[in-house]
Amino acid sequence: MEWISSHPQLIFFILLAIAVLLSRIPLLGKYFRSINTLVHEAGHAFATLILSGEIIAVNLFADTSGSTVTKAKNKFSQALISLAGYPVSALTGWLCLFLLYKGYYLYILFILTSIALIIMILSLKNMYGLFWAGTFVVLNLLLIYFNNHTVIYIFAAFYALVIFTDAIISSFILLVLAIKQPKKAGDATNLQKITKIPAAVWALLLLAFTLFISWISVLNYFPSIKTLI
């Protein structure tokens, strides 16, 4: 633990590599990648509340996909709700990396735990989603309770980097789907139905926004590679 606490920059890049490779790990990878799914679906849910819509159900699935079923007053509100998921993921990744950079590791755990609790209470319906959110909340509460600075840093950095990397990867996947299977491209398909603008255009815009926010995060909050030398 002493070596880990004295080499935070190296640990950061090790955790970044693990986060990138996480999708290749069948069970554990999908469990932790669901953090970004939670944030994404929470984006839709919170946008619905802000726009005075109705949340019918939020579902998180074992394959890391999710769905948020909502009712909105008009097409403009529907479009904003459909648009919210990917930008909220990208911005949450930015926020977590900012907090990590400032040393506010506990805040990351509090924010993600609060999101999970709110979604559980508000509208989480399916059994896997409830199981995942429940275990995620318990894990974070245990981390907070035992209050080991090094362990909290590792988990906080890992969560931040999972959201950061998965926001980018999922945006690229959305673009591929929007080009090859525009009727199965999730949020981009919904936006196409509402606005009549092709799904690929929406997917490209969402990817561009995610890459822009991610680039700002890298420039401002990633440790310098020179610190490893």
Helices and strands as residue ranges (DSSP letters): H 2-5, H 8-21, G 22-24, H 26-50, E 54-60, E 66-71, H 75-102, H 105-122, H 127-146, H 149-180, G 182-184, H 187-195, H 199-221, G 225-228
